Amino acid sequence: MIIGKGKKYMKQKKQVYSVDYIKPLDGVRALANLIVAWFHIWQQSWLQPIKETKCLSIFNVTQINLDWLVRTGYQMVDVMLLLSGFCLFLPYAKSMVYGAAEPHLKQFYKKRVARIMPSYYFAILVALVVALAAGKYSSSSAMWKDLVPHLFFVHTYSEQSYLATNLNVVLWTLAVEVQFYIIFPFLAKLFKRCAWGTYCGMVAVSWMFDNWVITPRLASINLGMWFNQLPTFLCVYANGMMAALIVVKFSQILNTYLENAEEVQIKNTKRIVGYFFTMLMLLSLYVYYIMMKNLTVAENGSVWQYNNRYMFSLVFTVFIVGCTFALSFVQKIFGNRVMKFLSGISFQIYIWHQFLATLFKEHHIPYWTGENPPNMLGDKVWMWKYFILCWAGAIVVATAVTYLIERPCSKIIMKQFDKSRKRG
């Protein structure tokens, strides 16, 4: 019955609540990436995000302090993976609710290859050349032990190729992503058959891995090697998939309700829905603020991360759903041309920002002399120059790689796929 209504709805020319392209997600993706980049650049620059505000003293506000945001910026990696789960499952959610065709298995994998592989292997090649030129490998054996796991997206399983890698440390997340891509179509099938059962199963796997594998061995294992493995992120992906289903289902309910409504009724409904979800979004941001304040004073940040990973991703699940149905001005904040552009290059910003930041510092750019970097001496002028250079370099390189490598290579791969499919 739902599918029947969905098909009828899909034939309509205009959808009041469309899920074909959810504009606010551009802003969420862009900001999550930028906050991660800010954290890594802050690690190198030590430039504190604190601004004295004497002009606001009348309101008892003496400074704007975003130190908590930057210090916990690495948490936004979880939001990026949450968004990945949302976007991957969105077509399947539309299939469940509206009866639309779900992605073909081969097409799914081809798109993932086209999206990830060119940029990933290019980044590895550049990092390898830089590492060899700098003599960072003690032997050819050490190089191969670092390189080979990266080539097959299993570098998170080895300390040498993960924590001690010379090949761009942020690439660990792509290992997790690709490992999830391999099993995703099968999880999506299960999710379609039994959404809550599959959701609970994925969350349970994360809980068991955290509490039965990691926690009992805290004294004897290198925690950095364990708490960012795929099983700990399954609960995050599960929340992303459930968020996609909630968004699509709620859009179907609203569109069915407004199918024959007058313009006044549509406006009133959108206003009421908008206010409710805007408040929900703001509430989730407040909870996020409280959680990050707790993280900054946690005895062990890594333990806090995996113990609170599910709840943190649940908070941003609410935020994503809230953004989707929020008031129009809120959606414009997250879904405008600037955010669309930043979202489009965000994958490359993520790949290149830390690599460039460390490269600049290693080569004394901006120029500095002595044994200690200027940030350790409190040289604010140098810190600002370095900070601006890191951001400019990241955006310029990200833009160039996006439009000269990522997108052209992706088009070529997809064209080859279409040709082979027609021949088949």
N, C-alpha and C positions, 0 to 999 in steps of 0.2 A: 504494500500500500504506500509506504514511504517512497519507494523507488518510483512508483507510478506518478506520484505527485511531483517527485523530483524531475522526471522526464518532461512532464508538462511545464514545470517551472523553467527548465533549461531552454525551452522553446520560446520563452518570452523575450522580447527585444531588449527590455530594460529591467535590470535587477536593482532593487533599492539597496540591498546589501550584497555586493558582489564579493566572491572569494577567488576570482580568477587572478587578481593581482592585488595583494594587500599592501598598500603603500607604506603604512607606518613601520612595517618590518624592515624597510630600507634604513630607517633611522636607528632602529634597535640594533641592527647588525653593524652599522657604521660606528655607533657610539661604543658598543661593546669592544670592537677592534681598537678603537682609538684609546680607550681606557687601558687596555692591555699594553698598547704601545707606550702610553704615558708612563705606566709603571716601570717598564724596562728602561726607558730613557731616563726616568728619575733615578733608577738604580745607578746609572752611570754619571749623571750630572749632579745629583744631590740638591737640585734646585727645589726648594720647598714651595708648595702651592698655598702660601699664606700671604694675604694682603691686608695691611692695616687700612681701616675705613673710618677715619676721624669724622668724615662728613655724615656718617650714620650714627654717631655717638648719641644723638638725640633720641634714637630708638634703642639705646643701650646695646648697640652692635659696634664693637671696636675693631673687629677683623673678620675677614672671610677666610675660613680655614678648610681647605679641601684635602688636608693631609690624610685623613681616613680613607678617602676615595682612591688616592694614588697608591697608598701603602697596601691596599687590598685589591689593586687593579687586576691581579692575576685571576681573581674569582670570575672575571668576565669571560674567561675561556669556557667555563661551564655554560654561560649564556649562549656563547657561540655554538656549542654542541647541542644545546636545547633547541636553538633555531634550526640547526641541521635536521634534528628529528622532526620538527614541525614541518619544514619545507619538503622533506623526503616523503612524509606520510600524507601531505595535503591532497595529492591526486587520488590516493587510496580512500581518503575520507570522503572526497567528492563522489567516488565510486560507490561507497557505502550508502550515502545519503541521497544523491541525485541519480544514481544509476549510470554515471559516466564511465567510460572505459578506463581501466587501470593501466598503468605503464606496462609495456611488454618487457619481459625479463631481460632480453638481450639489449633492448633500447636503454633500459635503466643502467646496466653496466657500461654500455658504450658512452652514455652521457657522463658517468662518473669518471671514466678514463679520460674523456675529452676535457673535462673540467680540471682534473687534478694533475694528471701525469706530465704534461708539457712544462707547467710552471714548477712542479716539484723537482723533476730531473734537471731542469735548468738551474734551479737554486743549488742543488747538490753539486753540479758541475762547477759553478762559480766558487762555491765554498771550498771544494776540493782543490781547485787551482790556487786559491789564496792560501790554503793551509800548506800545500806543498811548497809554494814560493817562500813561505815564512819558516819552513823547516819544522812544522809542528808535530810531524810524525817521527818517532825514533827509529822506525824501520818500516819496510814495505809490508811486513806482517801486521803491524799495528794499523797501517792504513786500510788494508783489506778487511780487518776485523771491524773497523768503523764503517767502511763503505758498503760492504755486501749486505749487512742487515738493513741498511737504509734503502738499498735497491729493491728489497722485497717487503718493505714496510713492517719489519719486525724488530726495529732498532730499540724499541722500548723494553725488550726482553734481556738486553745486555747492558751492564753498567758502562762499559767502554763506549758503546754506540749511542747511549742515551745521556747519562749524566756527565760523561767525560768526552763527549763527541766534539770534533772539530768541524762538523758539517752542519752548522746552524741549529742550535739546540731547540728552537721553537718548532721544528719539524716533527717533534714527538706527537703533536696533536693530529698530524696527518696520518700517522701510523694508526692511532686510535680510530680515526674516521674511516680509513680504508678497511680496517678489520670489521668495523660496524657495517660498512657497505656490503661486505661479503654475505653477511647473515640477514641484512635488512629485508630483502624481498620475502624471505621465509617468515620473518617475524610479522611483516605486514599482512601476509596471508592469514596467519593465526589471529592477528589483531582484528581483521575483518570478520572472522568467524566468531571470536569471543573476545571483545575488546577489554572488558574488565579482567577477565581471567589472564589474558596475555600481559596486560599492564601489571597486575599483581605479581605475576611470575617474573617479569623483568626486574621489578623493584625487589622481590625476594632474593634474586640472584645477587644483586648489589649488596643487600643487607647481609647475606650469608658470607660473601667474600670479605666484606669489611669486618664482620664480627667473629667469623670462624677461622678466617685465614690470616688477616692482618693483625687484628688486636691481640690475639694470644702470642704473637711472635714479635711484638714491638721491641723487646729487649735484644733480640738476636738478628733482626733483619735491617737492611738499609731501607727505611721507610720511603725514601724518594723513588725507589725502584718499584714500589707496590701500589701506592695510593692513586696513581694516575694510569692504571691499567684499564682496559675495556670493561671488565666486569663491574668496576666501581662506577662507571658512567652509564650503565644500562638503565638505572633509575632516572637519570637526566634525559636520556633519549625517550624513555617511556612517557615522561611528562610532556615532552615535545610532541609526541605522537597523539597523546590524549588531548592536548591543547588544540591540535589541528582538527580533531574530530568534534570537539566542543564548538569551535568557531564555525565549522561548516554546518553542523546540526542546528545551531542557534540561528545562523543566517537563513537556513531553510524554514525554520519556524516563523521568523519575522517576515520573510518574503511571502510565505503562504498567508499570513495574517493580513499583509498589506496588498495582496494581489489585486483586489478590486476597490481599494481604499481611495478616498478623495485626497487631493493634495494637502488639505489642512490636516487630515488625520495622519498622513505620512510625516509631515513636519513635526506634529506633536509627539508622535511615537519616537521619531529619531531624537527629539530633544530629551524625552524622558530616558530612553535607552542610553543616550550620550552622557547625561549627568550621572546616571548610576555607574556606568563603566569607567567614567573619568574618576569618580571617587574611589572606585575599586583599584584603579591604577595608582592613584596617589597613596592609597593605603599600603599597597605593595611596596612602593618606594620608601615609605616610612619604616616598614618592617625590614627592608634591605639595609637602610641606614643603621638601625638598631643592631642588626646582625653583624655588620661590618665594624661597628664600634666594639662589639664583643670579640671579634676576630683580632683586632689590633692589640688587645690586652690578653689574648689567649696564651697559655704557657707554651703550647706547641701548635703552630699554625697549620701544619700538615695534618695532625690528628683532628684538629677542629674542622678542616676541610672535608675529610672523608666521613666524619661523624655527622656533618650538617649538609652534605652534598644534596641529599634528596630534598630537604626542607628549603634550601637555598634555591634550587631549581623550581620548586613548587611556587615560591614567591614570584619568580619571574614568569612562570606559567600564567599566573594571575595577571601579571603586568602585560604580557603579550596579548592575552584575551581582552584585557581592558583597553589597550591601544587600538585594537581592531574595531571596537564599537564605541570609542570615546567621541566626545564632541568634535566637530569638524576642525576647530582651530587647533586642538591637540593633535589631531591626525596630520594637519599641515606642518606642525613642528617636526614630526618624525617622518613625514612623507612628502618632502619637497625636492626640488631639482638638486640642491646641494647634497642632501642626504642620499639621493639616488646615485649621484656621481661617486660620493665617498663609499657607498655600499658596493658600487661596481668595482672599485679598486681595493676594497678592504682586504680581500684575500691576499693580494700582493703586499699591502701595507703590513699585514701580519707576518708574512714570510720574511720581509726584508728589513724591518725597522731595527730589530736588535742586532742583526748581522752588521748593518751599516754603523750603528752606534758604537759597537765594540771596535770595528775597523777604524773609525775616525779617531777613537781614543788611543788605540795602539800606535797609530801613525802620527800622533801629536797634532791632530786637526780639530779645532784651531790650534795654531802653533803654541807650544809651551816647552819650557826647559826644566831641568831638574829631575830628581828621582820621584817626587810625589806629584800626582796630577793636581791641577789647580783647584779642583773641587774640594780636595782634602785640605787645601790651604784657605778655603773660604773666598776664593777669587770670583766674585759675583759677575764681573764683566765677562770673564771667560765662560762661566757657567751658562750665562744667557746666550752667548754666541754659539756655544756647543749645543744647547737646547734647541735653538732655532735651526741650526744646521742639520741636526738629526731629523727634525720634523720635515724640513724642506727636502732633504735627501730621500726620506722615506716616501713622501708623496710623489716626487719626481720619478724615482725609480719604479714605484708601484704603478704609476700611470703609464710609463714607457713599457714595462713588462706586460701589463694588461692588454694594451692595444697593439703591441708589436709581437708578442709571443702567445699569451694565453688565448685571446680571442681568435686570431688567425689559425692557430694550431687546432683549436677546438672546432672551428668550421671545417677544416680539412678532414679531421677525424670523423665528424658527423656525416660529411659528404661521402666519404668512403664507405661508411656504414650503410647509407641510403642506397648507394650503388650495389653493394653486395647483397642487400636485402631484395632489391629489384631483380637481380640476376637469380637469386634463390627462388 
